[in-house]
Amino acid sequence: MAFVIADYVAAVRALVWDASNSKIIKPDDLTQQVAPGDGRKSFMASNQNIVSANMQGQSYPILQSTDGAAFVGTGITLTDAFNGVVTLTTAPTKSLRLIYYFQFFQDADVFNGLRQIGIDPTLAASYGNVPQQLFQAPCYLAAAEALKANSQLYVKFYNITIGGKGIQKGDKFKNIQSQAAAYEKTAREIREDYYSIQNRGLRPAATTRGAGGVTAPCYPGDAFQPRR
């Protein structure tokens, strides 16, 4: 099956819980940025990578409540989605709260995870010719790389206490690292199952000679593994 890079991005985002509508802020209180009388209209949300999405059946990127009024999708512009900067039509004088979806990772972060395992996101021959049974292996490995490289994004929040039980930043970091290790283990198991069940060597069948000649490898790196 010929895969496209969007297939990998979607699969990796699902593994790192980062779909476009997986994380919604309800609400993000930016009142501390409001200074009565200064006429300020631009504010920075508490999160970056704000997603422009449909909410409550209406199409707008973000909801805002100014000075305690109801949340509406008008009177606000998402000026810089990457940095989470918004601009209001009317400057608030008392309070400002926002509701929006956001993502932890940019596509570039997912691409970096793919590059770490030898897949070039810009080269169709690198990611396109992967056996269906092996597709999840590079996705799990890329997800592990994304979690490890960006784990600081998960632990930037304050330590929290819920129901008398505390959750510390250090615990979050360890949990993320453990999840990354689990993904790497799953990827190895997928590869081992694929090759051992069919009594293959570590080089993918796609790199061997046949009637059609040599085809593209599943992903670079495997082509250099010794045969059993």
C-alpha positions in Angstrom: 0.0 0.0 0.0 1.3 3.5 -0.9 1.1 5.7 2.2 1.3 9.5 2.2 2.9 11.6 4.9 -0.5 12.7 6.2 -1.1 9.0 7.1 1.9 9.1 9.4 1.1 12.5 10.9 -2.4 11.4 11.8 -1.3 8.1 13.3 1.5 9.7 15.4 -0.8 12.5 16.6 -3.3 9.9 17.8 -0.6 8.1 19.7 0.6 11.3 21.5 -3.0 12.4 22.2 -2.7 15.5 20.0 -5.6 15.5 17.6 -7.0 18.9 16.5 -9.9 18.6 19.0 -8.4 16.6 21.8 -7.5 19.4 24.1 -9.9 22.3 24.8 -9.4 25.0 27.4 -12.5 25.8 29.4 -11.8 28.6 30.1 -8.4 30.3 29.9 -8.5 33.2 32.3 -6.3 36.1 31.1 -7.7 38.7 33.5 -4.2 39.1 35.0 -3.2 40.7 31.6 -6.0 43.2 31.7 -5.0 46.7 32.9 -8.0 49.0 33.3 -7.6 52.2 31.2 -4.7 51.2 29.1 -6.8 50.2 26.1 -4.9 47.0 25.5 -6.4 44.8 22.8 -3.8 42.1 22.2 -3.3 39.2 24.6 -1.3 36.0 24.8 -3.2 32.8 25.7 -1.8 30.3 28.2 -1.2 27.8 25.4 0.4 27.8 22.0 -0.7 26.1 18.7 -4.3 27.2 19.0 -6.5 25.3 16.5 -9.1 27.0 14.3 -12.0 24.6 14.8 -15.8 24.3 14.8 -17.3 24.6 18.3 -21.0 24.5 19.3 -21.9 24.2 15.6 -20.4 27.5 14.6 -17.2 28.1 12.7 -14.7 30.3 14.5 -11.2 29.9 16.0 -11.8 31.0 19.5 -14.5 32.1 22.0 -14.1 35.1 24.2 -15.8 36.6 27.3 -15.0 40.2 28.0 -15.8 41.9 31.3 -18.0 39.0 32.4 -20.2 38.9 29.3 -21.3 35.6 27.6 -18.8 33.7 25.5 -19.1 34.7 21.8 -17.1 34.0 18.7 -17.2 37.6 17.5 -15.0 40.6 18.3 -11.8 38.5 18.4 -9.1 37.6 15.9 -6.5 34.8 16.2 -3.5 36.9 15.3 -0.8 34.4 15.9 -2.0 30.8 16.3 1.6 29.4 16.8 2.3 31.7 19.8 -1.3 31.9 21.0 -1.8 35.7 20.4 -5.3 37.1 20.0 -6.6 40.6 19.3 -9.9 41.9 20.5 -12.1 44.5 18.8 -12.9 46.2 22.1 -10.4 46.4 24.9 -11.5 44.7 28.1 -11.5 46.8 31.3 -12.3 44.1 34.0 -11.7 40.5 32.8 -11.0 38.3 29.8 -11.6 34.6 29.4 -11.0 32.4 26.3 -12.1 29.0 25.1 -10.2 27.3 22.4 -8.6 24.0 21.2 -4.9 23.7 21.1 -2.2 21.2 20.2 1.2 20.4 21.8 3.0 19.5 18.7 3.6 21.1 15.3 3.8 18.9 12.2 7.6 19.6 12.2 7.8 17.9 15.6 6.2 14.8 14.1 8.5 15.0 11.1 11.5 15.1 13.5 10.3 11.9 15.0 10.1 10.3 11.6 13.6 11.5 10.7 15.0 9.9 13.9 14.0 6.5 12.5 15.3 7.2 9.0 12.1 8.3 7.2 12.4 11.5 5.2 9.0 13.3 5.3 9.9 15.1 2.0 10.7 11.9 0.1 7.8 9.8 -1.1 10.0 6.8 -1.8 11.1 6.9 1.9 7.6 6.7 3.5 5.3 5.4 0.7 6.3 1.8 0.2 5.7 0.3 3.6 3.9 -3.0 4.1 0.5 -2.6 5.8 1.5 -4.8 8.6 4.6 -2.7 9.3 3.0 0.8 9.1 2.4 1.1 12.8 6.0 0.3 13.7 7.5 3.6 12.4 4.5 5.4 13.8 5.1 4.1 17.3 8.8 4.9 17.0 8.1 8.5 15.8 5.5 8.9 18.6 8.2 7.8 21.2 10.6 10.4 19.7 7.9 13.1 19.9 7.1 12.3 23.5 10.8 12.3 24.6 11.7 15.5 22.6 8.7 17.5 23.8 8.0 16.1 27.3 8.8 19.4 28.8 5.6 20.7 27.2 3.6 18.4 29.4 5.4 19.2 32.7 5.4 23.0 32.4 2.1 23.2 34.4 2.0 23.7 38.1 1.9 20.8 40.5 -1.7 20.0 41.1 -3.8 18.4 43.9 -7.1 16.7 43.2 -9.1 15.0 45.9 -6.2 15.2 48.4 -3.8 13.5 46.0 -1.0 15.5 44.4 0.5 15.1 41.0 4.0 16.4 40.7 5.9 17.6 37.6 8.5 14.9 38.1 5.9 12.2 38.1 4.4 13.5 34.9 7.8 13.5 33.3 8.5 9.9 34.4 5.1 8.8 33.1 5.8 10.3 29.7 9.2 8.7 29.5 7.7 5.3 30.4 5.1 5.7 27.7 7.8 6.5 25.1 9.6 3.3 26.2 6.4 1.3 25.9 5.9 2.6 22.3 9.4 1.6 21.4 8.8 -1.8 22.8 5.6 -2.1 20.8 7.3 -1.1 17.6 10.0 -3.8 18.1 7.3 -6.4 18.7 5.5 -5.4 15.5 8.7 -5.8 13.5 9.6 -9.1 15.1 6.1 -10.5 14.5 6.2 -9.4 10.9 9.6 -10.9 10.1 9.5 -14.0 12.3 6.1 -15.2 11.3 7.1 -15.1 7.7 10.6 -16.4 8.4 12.1 -13.3 7.0 15.5 -11.8 7.5 15.8 -8.3 9.0 15.9 -6.8 5.5 12.4 -6.2 4.3 11.2 -8.3 1.4 10.7 -5.0 -0.5 14.5 -4.7 -0.8 15.1 -8.2 -2.3 15.3 -9.0 -6.0 12.4 -10.5 -7.8 10.7 -10.4 -11.1 10.3 -6.7 -10.8 13.8 -6.0 -9.6 14.8 -4.1 -6.5 12.1 -2.0 -4.9 12.2 0.7 -2.3 13.0 -0.3 1.3 10.3 -0.2 4.0 12.4 2.5 5.7 16.1 3.3 5.6 18.2 1.4 8.1 16.5 -1.9 7.5 18.3 -2.2 4.2 21.6 -2.5 6.1 20.6 -5.1 8.6 22.2 -8.6 8.3 20.1 -11.4 7.0 19.4 -14.4 9.2 
